């Protein structure tokens, strides 16, 4: 996606990334709310398409989770709330650190989408067993809407942790970049 729409919108599909970039001085804070609304609506449309496709299979039941995020009994590996929060904060911070580094004007040109995409792949490989991987509150919201019930009640964690992680990752990158040689 970064190669296809990065030059149009920055490929900002994730509220945690948008907030992180705003904290990192790379995105105007005045544009956060409209972007976040669009990101959540886009996530809901994507989840609706997946729901229509998945509901074509015999026995499909969105209430069984629909790849929604969760902790405790809703975690694929039964991870606790604390473990899930730490994983989501740290992995989202790492994601923002990579995004900011790969898109820094001093970084090699043209490789940011590869670095970002590979980083996101690694994050998913690590955290699907922990929480079904959020690091994106829009995606988390979209699937929780279709799964309903207790998935909605746990959604707060998948807004709080990624947004906190995004801000921390951006601040960490700013600190490191400001102390590096130009």
PyMOL commands that set and color helices and strands:
alter all, ss='L'
color gray80, all
select helices_A, chain A and resi 2-9+15-23+29-54+62-64+72-74+81-102+112-131+137-147+150-153+157-178
alter helices_A, ss='H'
color red, helices_A
deselect
rebuild
show_as cartoon
